[in-house]
């Protein structure tokens, strides 16, 4: 479970990790995702993920999946998604899971 890892251990993972609270605000953001997204970790914490970090109509469907998952706890769910960044299209598979606190949702972002 990603909740069991401290921030140093999260930073060592080869895939991006974002943890969101019930308002879809960033609680945790690992180094891999910070480098991929082009934002410093400390700047991501406390910001609304879909408004400030990954805004735009291309991410609306992902936001809907995350909100639905957050409101109806499941053990895990995978979503295929393409982020559009300044460097181009970034296809991913995102595994959604809950932390110990079911109001927290983890996004494990694996880039193809």
KOLGUZA-802035 format. One record per atom (N, C-alpha, C): atom name; residue number from 1; residue in three letters; x, y, z. Coordinates in steps of 0.2 Angstrom, whole numbers, padded with zeros to 4 digits. Example, Ala and Ser with C-alpha at 12.3 -4.5 7.8 and 13.67 -1.06 7.14 Angstrom:
('N'; 1; 'Ala'; (0066; -0028; 0039)),
('CA'; 1; 'Ala'; (0062; -0022; 0039)),
('C'; 1; 'Ala'; (0066; -0016; 0039)),
('N'; 2; 'Ser'; (0064; -0011; 0035)),
('CA'; 2; 'Ser'; (0068; -0005; 0036)),
('C'; 2; 'Ser'; (0064; 0000; 0039)),
***
This chain:
('N'; 1; 'Unk'; (0004; -0006; 0000)),
('CA'; 1; 'Unk'; (0000; 0000; 0000)),
('C'; 1; 'Unk'; (0004; 0006; 0000)),
('N'; 2; 'Unk'; (0003; 0011; -0004)),
('CA'; 2; 'Unk'; (0007; 0017; -0005)),
('C'; 2; 'Unk'; (0007; 0021; 0001)),
('N'; 3; 'Unk'; (0001; 0021; 0005)),
('CA'; 3; 'Unk'; (0001; 0024; 0012)),
('C'; 3; 'Unk'; (0006; 0022; 0016)),
('N'; 4; 'Unk'; (0009; 0016; 0016)),
('CA'; 4; 'Unk'; (0014; 0013; 0020)),
('C'; 4; 'Unk'; (0021; 0016; 0019)),
('N'; 5; 'Unk'; (0022; 0019; 0013)),
('CA'; 5; 'Unk'; (0029; 0022; 0011)),
('C'; 5; 'Unk'; (0029; 0029; 0014)),
('N'; 6; 'Unk'; (0035; 0031; 0016)),
('CA'; 6; 'Unk'; (0037; 0038; 0018)),
('C'; 6; 'Unk'; (0038; 0041; 0011)),
('N'; 7; 'Unk'; (0039; 0048; 0012)),
('CA'; 7; 'Unk'; (0040; 0052; 0006)),
('C'; 7; 'Unk'; (0047; 0050; 0002)),
('N'; 8; 'Unk'; (0052; 0048; 0006)),
('CA'; 8; 'Unk'; (0058; 0046; 0003)),
('C'; 8; 'Unk'; (0057; 0040; -0001)),
('N'; 9; 'Unk'; (0054; 0035; 0001)),
('CA'; 9; 'Unk'; (0052; 0029; -0002)),
('C'; 9; 'Unk'; (0048; 0030; -0008)),
('N'; 10; 'Unk'; (0043; 0035; -0008)),
('CA'; 10; 'Unk'; (0039; 0036; -0014)),
('C'; 10; 'Unk'; (0043; 0039; -0019)),
('N'; 11; 'Unk'; (0048; 0043; -0017)),
('CA'; 11; 'Unk'; (0052; 0047; -0022)),
('C'; 11; 'Unk'; (0057; 0042; -0026)),
('N'; 12; 'Unk'; (0058; 0036; -0023)),
('CA'; 12; 'Unk'; (0062; 0031; -0026)),
('C'; 12; 'Unk'; (0058; 0027; -0031)),
('N'; 13; 'Unk'; (0052; 0027; -0031)),
('CA'; 13; 'Unk'; (0048; 0023; -0036)),
('C'; 13; 'Unk'; (0049; 0025; -0043)),
('N'; 14; 'Unk'; (0049; 0020; -0048)),
('CA'; 14; 'Unk'; (0050; 0022; -0055)),
('C'; 14; 'Unk'; (0044; 0025; -0059)),
('N'; 15; 'Unk'; (0038; 0026; -0055)),
('CA'; 15; 'Unk'; (0032; 0028; -0058)),
('C'; 15; 'Unk'; (0030; 0034; -0054)),
('N'; 16; 'Unk'; (0025; 0038; -0057)),
('CA'; 16; 'Unk'; (0023; 0044; -0053)),
('C'; 16; 'Unk'; (0018; 0042; -0048)),
('N'; 17; 'Unk'; (0018; 0046; -0043)),
('CA'; 17; 'Unk'; (0013; 0045; -0037)),
('C'; 17; 'Unk'; (0010; 0051; -0035)),
('N'; 18; 'Unk'; (0003; 0052; -0035)),
('CA'; 18; 'Unk'; (0000; 0058; -0033)),
('C'; 18; 'Unk'; (-0006; 0055; -0028)),
('N'; 19; 'Unk'; (-0006; 0058; -0022)),
('CA'; 19; 'Unk'; (-0011; 0057; -0017)),
('C'; 19; 'Unk'; (-0016; 0063; -0017)),
('N'; 20; 'Unk'; (-0022; 0062; -0017)),
('CA'; 20; 'Unk'; (-0027; 0067; -0017)),
('C'; 20; 'Unk'; (-0032; 0066; -0011)),
('N'; 21; 'Unk'; (-0034; 0072; -0008)),
('CA'; 21; 'Unk'; (-0039; 0071; -0003)),
('C'; 21; 'Unk'; (-0046; 0072; -0006)),
('N'; 22; 'Unk'; (-0051; 0072; -0002)),
('CA'; 22; 'Unk'; (-0058; 0072; -0004)),
('C'; 22; 'Unk'; (-0060; 0077; -0009)),
('N'; 23; 'Unk'; (-0056; 0083; -0008)),
('CA'; 23; 'Unk'; (-0058; 0089; -0013)),
('C'; 23; 'Unk'; (-0053; 0089; -0019)),
('N'; 24; 'Unk'; (-0050; 0083; -0020)),
('CA'; 24; 'Unk'; (-0045; 0082; -0026)),
('C'; 24; 'Unk'; (-0039; 0087; -0025)),
('N'; 25; 'Unk'; (-0037; 0089; -0019)),
('CA'; 25; 'Unk'; (-0031; 0093; -0018)),
('C'; 25; 'Unk'; (-0025; 0088; -0017)),
('N'; 26; 'Unk'; (-0019; 0090; -0019)),
('CA'; 26; 'Unk'; (-0013; 0086; -0019)),
('C'; 26; 'Unk'; (-0011; 0086; -0011)),
('N'; 27; 'Unk'; (-0010; 0080; -0009)),
('CA'; 27; 'Unk'; (-0008; 0078; -0002)),
('C'; 27; 'Unk'; (0000; 0076; -0003)),
('N'; 28; 'Unk'; (0001; 0072; -0007)),
('CA'; 28; 'Unk'; (0008; 0069; -0008)),
('C'; 28; 'Unk'; (0009; 0069; -0016)),
('N'; 29; 'Unk'; (0015; 0070; -0018)),
('CA'; 29; 'Unk'; (0017; 0071; -0025)),
('C'; 29; 'Unk'; (0025; 0068; -0025)),
('N'; 30; 'Unk'; (0026; 0063; -0029)),
('CA'; 30; 'Unk'; (0033; 0060; -0028)),
('C'; 30; 'Unk'; (0037; 0064; -0034)),
('N'; 31; 'Unk'; (0044; 0062; -0033)),
('CA'; 31; 'Unk'; (0049; 0066; -0037)),
('C'; 31; 'Unk'; (0048; 0063; -0045)),
('N'; 32; 'Unk'; (0046; 0057; -0046)),
('CA'; 32; 'Unk'; (0045; 0055; -0053)),
('C'; 32; 'Unk'; (0040; 0059; -0056)),
('N'; 33; 'Unk'; (0034; 0060; -0053)),
('CA'; 33; 'Unk'; (0029; 0063; -0056)),
('C'; 33; 'Unk'; (0030; 0071; -0057)),
('N'; 34; 'Unk'; (0034; 0074; -0052)),
('CA'; 34; 'Unk'; (0036; 0081; -0052)),
('C'; 34; 'Unk'; (0040; 0082; -0058)),
('N'; 35; 'Unk'; (0045; 0077; -0059)),
('CA'; 35; 'Unk'; (0049; 0078; -0065)),
('C'; 35; 'Unk'; (0046; 0078; -0072)),
('N'; 36; 'Unk'; (0041; 0073; -0072)),
('CA'; 36; 'Unk'; (0037; 0072; -0078)),
('C'; 36; 'Unk'; (0032; 0078; -0079)),
('N'; 37; 'Unk'; (0029; 0080; -0074)),
('CA'; 37; 'Unk'; (0025; 0086; -0075)),
('C'; 37; 'Unk'; (0028; 0092; -0075)),
('N'; 38; 'Unk'; (0034; 0093; -0073)),
('CA'; 38; 'Unk'; (0038; 0099; -0074)),
('C'; 38; 'Unk'; (0036; 0104; -0068)),
('N'; 39; 'Unk'; (0034; 0102; -0063)),
('CA'; 39; 'Unk'; (0033; 0106; -0057)),
('C'; 39; 'Unk'; (0036; 0103; -0051)),
('N'; 40; 'Unk'; (0039; 0108; -0047)),
('CA'; 40; 'Unk'; (0042; 0106; -0041)),
('C'; 40; 'Unk'; (0037; 0103; -0036)),
('N'; 41; 'Unk'; (0039; 0098; -0032)),
('CA'; 41; 'Unk'; (0035; 0094; -0027)),
('C'; 41; 'Unk'; (0031; 0099; -0023)),
('N'; 42; 'Unk'; (0035; 0103; -0019)),
('CA'; 42; 'Unk'; (0032; 0108; -0014)),
('C'; 42; 'Unk'; (0027; 0113; -0017)),
('N'; 43; 'Unk'; (0028; 0114; -0024)),
('CA'; 43; 'Unk'; (0023; 0118; -0027)),
('C'; 43; 'Unk'; (0016; 0115; -0028)),
('N'; 44; 'Unk'; (0016; 0108; -0029)),
('CA'; 44; 'Unk'; (0010; 0104; -0030)),
('C'; 44; 'Unk'; (0006; 0103; -0024)),
('N'; 45; 'Unk'; (0010; 0102; -0018)),
('CA'; 45; 'Unk'; (0006; 0100; -0012)),
('C'; 45; 'Unk'; (0001; 0106; -0010)),
('N'; 46; 'Unk'; (-0005; 0104; -0009)),
('CA'; 46; 'Unk'; (-0010; 0109; -0007)),
('C'; 46; 'Unk'; (-0014; 0112; -0013)),
('N'; 47; 'Unk'; (-0012; 0110; -0019)),
('CA'; 47; 'Unk'; (-0016; 0113; -0025)),
('C'; 47; 'Unk'; (-0021; 0108; -0027)),
('N'; 48; 'Unk'; (-0026; 0111; -0030)),
('CA'; 48; 'Unk'; (-0031; 0106; -0034)),
('C'; 48; 'Unk'; (-0028; 0103; -0040)),
('N'; 49; 'Unk'; (-0028; 0097; -0040)),
('CA'; 49; 'Unk'; (-0024; 0093; -0045)),
('C'; 49; 'Unk'; (-0027; 0095; -0052)),
('N'; 50; 'Unk'; (-0034; 0094; -0053)),
('CA'; 50; 'Unk'; (-0037; 0095; -0059)),
('C'; 50; 'Unk'; (-0038; 0103; -0061)),
('N'; 51; 'Unk'; (-0037; 0107; -0057)),
('CA'; 51; 'Unk'; (-0038; 0114; -0058)),
('C'; 51; 'Unk'; (-0031; 0117; -0059)),
('N'; 52; 'Unk'; (-0026; 0115; -0055)),
('CA'; 52; 'Unk'; (-0019; 0118; -0055)),
('C'; 52; 'Unk'; (-0014; 0114; -0058)),
('N'; 53; 'Unk'; (-0014; 0108; -0058)),
('CA'; 53; 'Unk'; (-0008; 0104; -0060)),
('C'; 53; 'Unk'; (-0010; 0101; -0067)),
('N'; 54; 'Unk'; (-0016; 0098; -0068)),
('CA'; 54; 'Unk'; (-0018; 0095; -0074)),
('C'; 54; 'Unk'; (-0024; 0097; -0076)),
('N'; 55; 'Unk'; (-0024; 0104; -0078)),
('CA'; 55; 'Unk'; (-0031; 0107; -0080)),
('C'; 55; 'Unk'; (-0033; 0105; -0087)),
('N'; 56; 'Unk'; (-0038; 0107; -0089)),
('CA'; 56; 'Unk'; (-0040; 0107; -0096)),
('C'; 56; 'Unk'; (-0045; 0102; -0098)),
('N'; 57; 'Unk'; (-0048; 0102; -0103)),
('CA'; 57; 'Unk'; (-0053; 0098; -0106)),
('C'; 57; 'Unk'; (-0051; 0091; -0107)),
('N'; 58; 'Unk'; (-0045; 0090; -0109)),
('CA'; 58; 'Unk'; (-0042; 0083; -0110)),
('C'; 58; 'Unk'; (-0042; 0079; -0104)),
('N'; 59; 'Unk'; (-0042; 0082; -0098)),
('CA'; 59; 'Unk'; (-0041; 0079; -0092)),
('C'; 59; 'Unk'; (-0048; 0078; -0088)),
('N'; 60; 'Unk'; (-0053; 0080; -0091)),
('CA'; 60; 'Unk'; (-0060; 0080; -0088)),
('C'; 60; 'Unk'; (-0062; 0073; -0087)),
('N'; 61; 'Unk'; (-0061; 0069; -0092)),
('CA'; 61; 'Unk'; (-0063; 0062; -0091)),
('C'; 61; 'Unk'; (-0060; 0058; -0085)),
('N'; 62; 'Unk'; (-0053; 0060; -0084)),
('CA'; 62; 'Unk'; (-0049; 0057; -0079)),
('C'; 62; 'Unk'; (-0052; 0060; -0072)),
('N'; 63; 'Unk'; (-0053; 0066; -0072)),
('CA'; 63; 'Unk'; (-0056; 0069; -0066)),
('C'; 63; 'Unk'; (-0062; 0066; -0064)),
('N'; 64; 'Unk'; (-0067; 0064; -0069)),
('CA'; 64; 'Unk'; (-0073; 0061; -0067)),
('C'; 64; 'Unk'; (-0072; 0054; -0064)),
('N'; 65; 'Unk'; (-0067; 0050; -0067)),
('CA'; 65; 'Unk'; (-0065; 0043; -0065)),
('C'; 65; 'Unk'; (-0063; 0044; -0058)),
('N'; 66; 'Unk'; (-0058; 0049; -0056)),
('CA'; 66; 'Unk'; (-0056; 0049; -0050)),
('C'; 66; 'Unk'; (-0061; 0051; -0045)),
('N'; 67; 'Unk'; (-0065; 0056; -0046)),
('CA'; 67; 'Unk'; (-0071; 0058; -0042)),
('C'; 67; 'Unk'; (-0076; 0052; -0040)),
('N'; 68; 'Unk'; (-0077; 0048; -0046)),
('CA'; 68; 'Unk'; (-0082; 0043; -0045)),
('C'; 68; 'Unk'; (-0079; 0037; -0040)),
('N'; 69; 'Unk'; (-0072; 0036; -0041)),
('CA'; 69; 'Unk'; (-0068; 0031; -0037)),
('C'; 69; 'Unk'; (-0068; 0034; -0030)),
('N'; 70; 'Unk'; (-0067; 0040; -0029)),
('CA'; 70; 'Unk'; (-0066; 0043; -0022)),
('C'; 70; 'Unk'; (-0073; 0042; -0018)),
('N'; 71; 'Unk'; (-0078; 0043; -0022)),
('CA'; 71; 'Unk'; (-0085; 0043; -0019)),
('C'; 71; 'Unk'; (-0088; 0036; -0018)),
('N'; 72; 'Unk'; (-0085; 0031; -0021)),
('CA'; 72; 'Unk'; (-0088; 0024; -0021)),
('C'; 72; 'Unk'; (-0082; 0020; -0020)),
('N'; 73; 'Unk'; (-0079; 0020; -0014)),
('CA'; 73; 'Unk'; (-0073; 0016; -0012)),
('C'; 73; 'Unk'; (-0073; 0009; -0015)),
('N'; 74; 'Unk'; (-0067; 0008; -0019)),
('CA'; 74; 'Unk'; (-0066; 0001; -0022)),
('C'; 74; 'Unk'; (-0059; 0000; -0020)),
('N'; 75; 'Unk'; (-0057; -0006; -0021)),
('CA'; 75; 'Unk'; (-0050; -0008; -0019)),
('C'; 75; 'Unk'; (-0045; -0005; -0024)),
('N'; 76; 'Unk'; (-0046; -0006; -0030)),
('CA'; 76; 'Unk'; (-0042; -0003; -0035)),
('C'; 76; 'Unk'; (-0045; -0003; -0042)),
('N'; 77; 'Unk'; (-0043; 0002; -0046)),
('CA'; 77; 'Unk'; (-0046; 0003; -0053)),
('C'; 77; 'Unk'; (-0040; 0005; -0057)),
('N'; 78; 'Unk'; (-0040; 0003; -0064)),
('CA'; 78; 'Unk'; (-0035; 0006; -0068)),
('C'; 78; 'Unk'; (-0039; 0010; -0074)),
('N'; 79; 'Unk'; (-0036; 0015; -0076)),
('CA'; 79; 'Unk'; (-0038; 0019; -0081)),
('C'; 79; 'Unk'; (-0033; 0021; -0086)),
('N'; 80; 'Unk'; (-0034; 0020; -0092)),
('CA'; 80; 'Unk'; (-0029; 0023; -0098)),
('C'; 80; 'Unk'; (-0031; 0030; -0099)),
('N'; 81; 'Unk'; (-0025; 0034; -0099)),
('CA'; 81; 'Unk'; (-0026; 0041; -0100)),
('C'; 81; 'Unk'; (-0020; 0044; -0104)),
('N'; 82; 'Unk'; (-0021; 0049; -0108)),
('CA'; 82; 'Unk'; (-0016; 0053; -0111)),
('C'; 82; 'Unk'; (-0015; 0060; -0108)),
('N'; 83; 'Unk'; (-0010; 0062; -0105)),
('CA'; 83; 'Unk'; (-0009; 0068; -0103)),
('C'; 83; 'Unk'; (-0006; 0072; -0109)),
('N'; 84; 'Unk'; (-0008; 0078; -0110)),
('CA'; 84; 'Unk'; (-0005; 0082; -0115)),
('C'; 84; 'Unk'; (-0001; 0088; -0112)),
('N'; 85; 'Unk'; (0006; 0087; -0113)),
('CA'; 85; 'Unk'; (0010; 0092; -0110)),
('C'; 85; 'Unk'; (0014; 0096; -0115)),
('N'; 86; 'Unk'; (0018; 0101; -0113)),
('CA'; 86; 'Unk'; (0021; 0105; -0118)),
('C'; 86; 'Unk'; (0026; 0101; -0122)),
('N'; 87; 'Unk'; (0028; 0095; -0120)),
('CA'; 87; 'Unk'; (0032; 0091; -0124)),
('C'; 87; 'Unk'; (0029; 0086; -0128)),
('N'; 88; 'Unk'; (0022; 0086; -0128)),
('CA'; 88; 'Unk'; (0018; 0082; -0132)),
('C'; 88; 'Unk'; (0014; 0077; -0128)),
('N'; 89; 'Unk'; (0011; 0072; -0132)),
('CA'; 89; 'Unk'; (0006; 0067; -0129)),
('C'; 89; 'Unk'; (0010; 0062; -0124)),
('N'; 90; 'Unk'; (0007; 0061; -0119)),
('CA'; 90; 'Unk'; (0010; 0056; -0114)),
('C'; 90; 'Unk'; (0005; 0051; -0112)),
('N'; 91; 'Unk'; (0005; 0045; -0115)),
('CA'; 91; 'Unk'; (0000; 0040; -0113)),
('C'; 91; 'Unk'; (0002; 0037; -0107)),
('N'; 92; 'Unk'; (-0003; 0035; -0103)),
('CA'; 92; 'Unk'; (-0002; 0032; -0096)),
('C'; 92; 'Unk'; (-0007; 0027; -0095)),
('N'; 93; 'Unk'; (-0005; 0023; -0090)),
('CA'; 93; 'Unk'; (-0010; 0019; -0086)),
('C'; 93; 'Unk'; (-0010; 0021; -0079)),
('N'; 94; 'Unk'; (-0016; 0023; -0076)),
('CA'; 94; 'Unk'; (-0016; 0025; -0070)),
('C'; 94; 'Unk'; (-0020; 0021; -0065)),
('N'; 95; 'Unk'; (-0017; 0018; -0060)),
('CA'; 95; 'Unk'; (-0020; 0014; -0055)),
('C'; 95; 'Unk'; (-0022; 0018; -0050)),
('N'; 96; 'Unk'; (-0029; 0017; -0048)),
('CA'; 96; 'Unk'; (-0032; 0021; -0043)),
('C'; 96; 'Unk'; (-0033; 0016; -0037)),
('N'; 97; 'Unk'; (-0031; 0019; -0031)),
('CA'; 97; 'Unk'; (-0032; 0015; -0025)),
('C'; 97; 'Unk'; (-0033; 0020; -0019)),
('N'; 98; 'Unk'; (-0036; 0017; -0014)),
('CA'; 98; 'Unk'; (-0037; 0021; -0008)),
('C'; 98; 'Unk'; (-0032; 0020; -0003)),
('N'; 99; 'Unk'; (-0031; 0026; 0001)),
('CA'; 99; 'Unk'; (-0026; 0025; 0007)),
('C'; 99; 'Unk'; (-0030; 0022; 0013)),
('N'; 100; 'Unk'; (-0027; 0022; 0018)),
('CA'; 100; 'Unk'; (-0030; 0019; 0024)),
('C'; 100; 'Unk'; (-0036; 0024; 0026)),
('N'; 101; 'Unk'; (-0036; 0030; 0025)),
('CA'; 101; 'Unk'; (-0041; 0035; 0025)),
('C'; 101; 'Unk'; (-0045; 0034; 0018)),
('N'; 102; 'Unk'; (-0051; 0032; 0018)),
('CA'; 102; 'Unk'; (-0054; 0031; 0011)),
('C'; 102; 'Unk'; (-0056; 0037; 0008)),
('N'; 103; 'Unk'; (-0055; 0043; 0011)),
('CA'; 103; 'Unk'; (-0056; 0049; 0007)),
('C'; 103; 'Unk'; (-0050; 0051; 0003)),
('N'; 104; 'Unk'; (-0044; 0047; 0004)),
('CA'; 104; 'Unk'; (-0038; 0049; 0000)),
('C'; 104; 'Unk'; (-0038; 0044; -0006)),
('N'; 105; 'Unk'; (-0036; 0046; -0011)),
('CA'; 105; 'Unk'; (-0035; 0042; -0017)),
('C'; 105; 'Unk'; (-0028; 0043; -0020)),
('N'; 106; 'Unk'; (-0025; 0037; -0021)),
('CA'; 106; 'Unk'; (-0018; 0037; -0024)),
('C'; 106; 'Unk'; (-0019; 0036; -0032)),
('N'; 107; 'Unk'; (-0015; 0040; -0035)),
('CA'; 107; 'Unk'; (-0014; 0039; -0043)),
('C'; 107; 'Unk'; (-0007; 0036; -0044)),
('N'; 108; 'Unk'; (-0006; 0030; -0046)),
('CA'; 108; 'Unk'; (0000; 0027; -0048)),
('C'; 108; 'Unk'; (0000; 0028; -0055)),
('N'; 109; 'Unk'; (0004; 0033; -0058)),
('CA'; 109; 'Unk'; (0004; 0035; -0065)),
('C'; 109; 'Unk'; (0010; 0031; -0068)),
('N'; 110; 'Unk'; (0009; 0026; -0073)),
('CA'; 110; 'Unk'; (0014; 0023; -0076)),
('C'; 110; 'Unk'; (0014; 0025; -0083)),
('N'; 111; 'Unk'; (0019; 0028; -0085)),
('CA'; 111; 'Unk'; (0020; 0031; -0092)),
('C'; 111; 'Unk'; (0022; 0026; -0097)),
('N'; 112; 'Unk'; (0020; 0026; -0103)),
('CA'; 112; 'Unk'; (0021; 0020; -0108)),
('C'; 112; 'Unk'; (0027; 0023; -0112)),
***
